[in-house]
Amino acid sequence: MFKTKNSLVELSARERAKAVLDPGSFREILGPFDRFESPHLMKQGIVPQSDDGIVVARGLIGGESAVVISMEGAFLGGGIGEVAGAKIAGSLEMALRDNQNGVKVRPVVLFDTGGVRLQEANYGLLAISEICAAVVALRSYIPVVGVIPGKIGCFGGMSIAASLFSTLIMTREGRFGLNGPEVIEQEAGIEEFDSRDRQLIWGAIGGMQRFVTGLVDEVVEDDVGEVTKAIQSAFEKGIPKQHRTEYVDRNLLLLQSIEPGQKLDPLSVRALRKEMKEQGEGVTHPSISDADQGNLAGISESRGRVWFHALTGIDHPNSVVPSVWHADTLFGEERIRFISVVPNHTPRFPRAKQGEVGVEEGWAIAKYVRDAIEQDREGERRAIVAIVDVPSQAYGYREELLGIHYACGAAADAYAQARLAGHPVIALLVGNAISGAFLAHGLQANRILALDDEEVKVQAMSKQSATRITRRTGEEFDEAAKLVPAMAYDIRSFASLGAVHDLLQGIQADSPDEKDITTVVDKLKEAIADARRSPRDLRNRLHSKAALDRGRVASIQVRNRLGEQWG
């Protein structure tokens, strides 16, 4: 007899959450009647939704206590704003607390999101960084399971968060990548990625391609029964020995095997991934030899390079990847590892020329952070300072095929694990801090310092693309930013949200003198000392005066109410 498919894709977020929980166990917390809707949308003439597009449900999965977080793609593309992000991060933080106390809670996230909600831009960036932090901490106690069924899929900063999960399940209809096809076309042109070519899209980022290349664990039919069976199986298998974002040397070796300009397609990437898996982990990736230093000739001046030299005295360091610099320095008794991404006009992957975080950059950052963790296991943990001047992540077809979201996730994962291991992680913003690049390189820091300079900018997307996607003129976007500071690009607006530990004033950002360098060094040492005295999570961002006064009021309220209703 013909059996009608019980589609998960066609369900609403609330129906999906109920469908994957054991029958009769669904209990929604912070639901529509709590009226926790975004306080930032009505100011822009956008009708909010009473649950802000996120459903959080407690219940049972396989008879065990669980929390299911389900995203409503039909509301603003499943975008993550302040309230939506706080519901996700807060729920994972509550699950972490329970698991740390010996109370097992199974966490499941049902993705349907385009990433950061541009109408709340920097709120989304902060929330996603906190989601990433919670996932990295939680997955050491219990598997963190994600499902990407469609219709939208999983994109933007949330794809970086998803890359950190213990287990990912997709349907063939799902899509999974950092940059959506339309965004790549806008940034790089139709020749790079034709967003109307459905075969091209699913061949690069669809469920089957992601499964065959090892970027998700299982592809299932779009059937509620099949999805719930896969979720239960994931918890029964337990925590993997290594998460995908921890295979650093293996991925660097794979990227090194690709010739510059080599044409890649889905089949060739499948073959590369298969070869990489057969070789296994543990390969030592070489640094550039003296004979290769000519590669550095393509590197141009940038604030990331200026401040790396100012703080380390080194101008041409050896590096796995020419655009990612690192060096260890001693300031008094404080050991510090500095890491900076710099422009390279002769890169092996041309979409990362201007200091963007691309596939090589993300994995190289992860290597340098993990090296410090490994070297310091038996002694005092050195501080790690991310010098941040990153215009964006790289936009390109090859980048999506190779899983740039995993490269960015690997960097975020490494910084988060360093922080949890006791390394003070400090972000020093000297230039641009945009989008997924900032999530990868800077937003997992215990403390964020920033130069108070008009060229220091923080945002979820370039202004050109943000205006196109929100269908606003530049003037309309600027007017909205006056009402919602999280949409603005200037550092003072970002600091008003409460995440910046210190704004450094009176510094010559492009050509620092000895006095400027001394001031920055002193501020870094103060931030490091403060981080050593404080909890290793990111809660300080919600306890700062700016956050409490105005910057993160809704984020705090959501977490408080979640705690009251958690049960």
LINSUL-V372747 format. One record per residue. PSI is psi as a letter, one per 30 degrees, with the letter a starting at -180 (NA if undefined). NEAR is the number of other C-alpha atoms within 8 Angstrom. Layout:
BEGIN
psi=PSI near=NEAR
psi=PSI near=NEAR
END
This chain:
BEGIN
psi=k near=2
psi=k near=3
psi=k near=4
psi=k near=4
psi=k near=6
psi=i near=8
psi=k near=9
psi=e near=11
psi=e near=8
psi=f near=5
psi=l near=9
psi=l near=7
psi=e near=13
psi=e near=9
psi=e near=8
psi=e near=12
psi=e near=16
psi=e near=11
psi=e near=10
psi=f near=10
psi=l near=13
psi=k near=13
psi=k near=7
psi=g near=4
psi=f near=9
psi=k near=13
psi=j near=7
psi=k near=9
psi=k near=11
psi=h near=12
psi=a near=12
psi=e near=8
psi=f near=6
psi=f near=7
psi=h near=8
psi=i near=12
psi=l near=10
psi=k near=12
psi=g near=7
psi=f near=9
psi=e near=11
psi=e near=9
psi=f near=10
psi=g near=8
psi=g near=6
psi=k near=7
psi=k near=6
psi=l near=9
psi=k near=9
psi=f near=12
psi=g near=13
psi=g near=12
psi=g near=13
psi=k near=13
psi=k near=16
psi=k near=16
psi=k near=13
psi=l near=14
psi=a near=13
psi=k near=13
psi=j near=12
psi=h near=6
psi=f near=6
psi=k near=9
psi=k near=11
psi=l near=12
psi=k near=15
psi=k near=15
psi=k near=15
psi=k near=15
psi=k near=13
psi=j near=14
psi=f near=14
psi=f near=6
psi=j near=10
psi=h near=7
psi=g near=11
psi=g near=15
psi=k near=13
psi=j near=13
psi=a near=16
psi=e near=14
psi=e near=13
psi=e near=13
psi=e near=13
psi=e near=13
psi=e near=13
psi=e near=12
psi=e near=13
psi=e near=11
psi=e near=13
psi=e near=13
psi=e near=10
psi=e near=10
psi=e near=13
psi=e near=12
psi=e near=8
psi=e near=11
psi=e near=13
psi=e near=8
psi=g near=6
psi=g near=6
psi=j near=7
psi=k near=9
psi=k near=11
psi=j near=14
psi=k near=13
psi=k near=12
psi=k near=10
psi=j near=14
psi=k near=13
psi=i near=17
psi=k near=16
psi=g near=15
psi=b near=13
psi=k near=15
psi=j near=13
psi=f near=13
psi=f near=9
psi=g near=14
psi=d near=14
psi=f near=12
psi=e near=11
psi=e near=16
psi=e near=14
psi=e near=9
psi=e near=14
psi=e near=15
psi=e near=12
psi=e near=10
psi=e near=13
psi=e near=13
psi=e near=12
psi=e near=12
psi=e near=13
psi=e near=13
psi=e near=10
psi=e near=15
psi=f near=12
psi=f near=8
psi=e near=10
psi=k near=12
psi=k near=17
psi=j near=13
psi=k near=15
psi=k near=13
psi=k near=11
psi=j near=16
psi=f near=16
psi=a near=13
psi=e near=9
psi=e near=11
psi=b near=14
psi=j near=18
psi=l near=14
psi=a near=14
psi=f near=14
psi=f near=13
psi=e near=14
psi=e near=15
psi=e near=14
psi=e near=9
psi=f near=11
psi=f near=15
psi=l near=15
psi=e near=11
psi=k near=11
psi=k near=13
psi=k near=16
psi=l near=14
psi=l near=14
psi=e near=12
psi=f near=11
psi=l near=15
psi=k near=13
psi=j near=13
psi=l near=14
psi=e near=14
psi=k near=10
psi=l near=10
psi=e near=10
psi=e near=8
psi=e near=9
psi=e near=15
psi=e near=14
psi=e near=9
psi=e near=8
psi=f near=11
psi=l near=9
psi=f near=9
psi=f near=7
psi=e near=10
psi=j near=12
psi=j near=11
psi=f near=10
psi=f near=4
psi=j near=7
psi=e near=7
psi=e near=6
psi=e near=8
psi=e near=11
psi=f near=11
psi=f near=9
psi=e near=12
psi=g near=13
psi=l near=14
psi=e near=15
psi=e near=9
psi=e near=13
psi=e near=12
psi=e near=12
psi=e near=8
psi=g near=11
psi=g near=8
psi=f near=9
psi=l near=12
psi=f near=9
psi=k near=9
psi=k near=12
psi=l near=12
psi=l near=8
psi=i near=15
psi=k near=11
psi=e near=11
psi=e near=7
psi=e near=10
psi=e near=13
psi=e near=10
psi=e near=8
psi=e near=11
psi=e near=10
psi=e near=10
psi=e near=8
psi=e near=11
psi=e near=12
psi=e near=6
psi=f near=7
psi=a near=8
psi=k near=11
psi=l near=8
psi=e near=4
psi=k near=6
psi=l near=10
psi=e near=9
psi=g near=12
psi=f near=9
psi=i near=10
psi=e near=12
psi=e near=12
psi=e near=12
psi=e near=10
psi=e near=12
psi=e near=11
psi=e near=11
psi=e near=8
psi=f near=7
psi=f near=6
psi=k near=7
psi=k near=7
psi=k near=6
psi=f near=6
psi=k near=6
psi=k near=4
psi=k near=7
psi=l near=9
psi=e near=10
psi=e near=6
psi=e near=8
psi=e near=12
psi=e near=11
psi=e near=8
psi=e near=9
psi=e near=11
psi=e near=9
psi=e near=8
psi=e near=12
psi=e near=7
psi=e near=6
psi=f near=6
psi=l near=8
psi=l near=7
psi=g near=6
psi=k near=8
psi=k near=5
psi=k near=8
psi=l near=5
psi=l near=8
psi=k near=11
psi=l near=7
psi=e near=5
psi=f near=6
psi=g near=7
psi=f near=10
psi=f near=6
psi=f near=8
psi=f near=9
psi=f near=7
psi=f near=8
psi=k near=12
psi=l near=9
psi=k near=8
psi=l near=9
psi=e near=11
psi=e near=14
psi=e near=12
psi=e near=11
psi=f near=10
psi=e near=15
psi=e near=10
psi=e near=10
psi=f near=8
psi=f near=10
psi=g near=7
psi=k near=9
psi=f near=7
psi=i near=5
psi=l near=8
psi=k near=10
psi=k near=10
psi=e near=10
psi=k near=11
psi=f near=12
psi=g near=12
psi=j near=14
psi=k near=14
psi=l near=11
psi=l near=10
psi=k near=9
psi=l near=9
psi=j near=8
psi=j near=8
psi=b near=4
psi=g near=5
psi=j near=9
psi=k near=10
psi=k near=12
psi=k near=13
psi=k near=15
psi=k near=15
psi=k near=14
psi=k near=17
psi=l near=17
psi=k near=14
psi=j near=15
psi=g near=10
psi=h near=9
psi=l near=10
psi=f near=7
psi=j near=9
psi=f near=8
psi=f near=8
psi=i near=14
psi=e near=11
psi=g near=9
psi=g near=14
psi=l near=14
psi=j near=16
psi=a near=15
psi=e near=13
psi=e near=12
psi=e near=13
psi=e near=16
psi=e near=15
psi=e near=14
psi=e near=12
psi=e near=15
psi=e near=10
psi=e near=10
psi=e near=12
psi=e near=10
psi=e near=8
psi=e near=10
psi=e near=12
psi=e near=7
psi=f near=7
psi=g near=10
psi=e near=8
psi=f near=5
psi=a near=5
psi=k near=6
psi=j near=11
psi=l near=12
psi=l near=13
psi=k near=13
psi=j near=12
psi=j near=13
psi=j near=16
psi=j near=17
psi=i near=16
psi=j near=16
psi=f near=11
psi=l near=15
psi=l near=13
psi=k near=11
psi=j near=10
psi=l near=11
psi=e near=10
psi=e near=8
psi=e near=12
psi=e near=14
psi=e near=12
psi=f near=8
psi=h near=12
psi=f near=14
psi=e near=12
psi=e near=11
psi=e near=15
psi=e near=18
psi=e near=15
psi=e near=16
psi=e near=15
psi=e near=15
psi=e near=14
psi=e near=12
psi=e near=13
psi=e near=12
psi=e near=9
psi=e near=14
psi=e near=15
psi=f near=10
psi=f near=8
psi=g near=9
psi=k near=13
psi=k near=15
psi=j near=17
psi=k near=17
psi=k near=15
psi=j near=13
psi=j near=14
psi=f near=14
psi=b near=12
psi=k near=13
psi=i near=16
psi=k near=16
psi=b near=13
psi=f near=13
psi=e near=15
psi=e near=13
psi=e near=15
psi=e near=15
psi=i near=12
psi=e near=14
psi=f near=12
psi=g near=15
psi=k near=14
psi=e near=12
psi=k near=13
psi=k near=15
psi=k near=14
psi=k near=14
psi=k near=13
psi=i near=12
psi=k near=8
psi=f near=7
psi=g near=7
psi=j near=15
psi=k near=12
psi=k near=13
psi=l near=14
psi=f near=13
psi=l near=10
psi=k near=9
psi=e near=7
psi=e near=7
psi=e near=11
psi=e near=10
psi=e near=12
psi=e near=9
psi=e near=7
psi=f near=8
psi=h near=6
psi=l near=10
psi=l near=8
psi=e near=9
psi=e near=7
psi=e near=8
psi=e near=10
psi=e near=9
psi=e near=8
psi=e near=11
psi=f near=11
psi=f near=8
psi=e near=8
psi=j near=11
psi=f near=10
psi=f near=12
psi=f near=13
psi=l near=13
psi=f near=9
psi=l near=11
psi=e near=13
psi=e near=7
psi=e near=11
psi=e near=16
psi=f near=11
psi=f near=12
psi=f near=14
psi=f near=16
psi=f near=14
psi=k near=13
psi=e near=9
psi=k near=7
psi=k near=10
psi=j near=10
psi=l near=7
psi=g near=5
psi=k near=9
psi=j near=8
psi=e near=9
psi=f near=6
psi=i near=6
psi=k near=11
psi=a near=7
psi=e near=6
psi=e near=7
psi=e near=10
psi=e near=11
psi=e near=8
psi=e near=8
psi=e near=9
psi=e near=10
psi=e near=8
psi=e near=8
psi=e near=10
psi=e near=9
psi=e near=8
psi=e near=11
psi=e near=13
psi=e near=8
psi=e near=8
psi=e near=13
psi=f near=9
psi=f near=6
psi=l near=6
psi=l near=7
psi=g near=9
psi=a near=9
psi=g near=11
psi=f near=7
psi=f near=8
psi=f near=10
psi=f near=12
psi=f near=8
psi=l near=10
psi=e near=7
psi=e near=12
psi=e near=16
psi=e near=12
psi=e near=8
psi=e near=9
psi=e near=10
psi=h near=14
psi=e near=10
psi=e near=9
psi=e near=11
psi=e near=10
psi=e near=8
psi=e near=13
psi=e near=12
psi=e near=8
psi=e near=9
psi=e near=13
psi=e near=9
psi=e near=7
psi=f near=8
psi=e near=8
psi=NA near=4
END
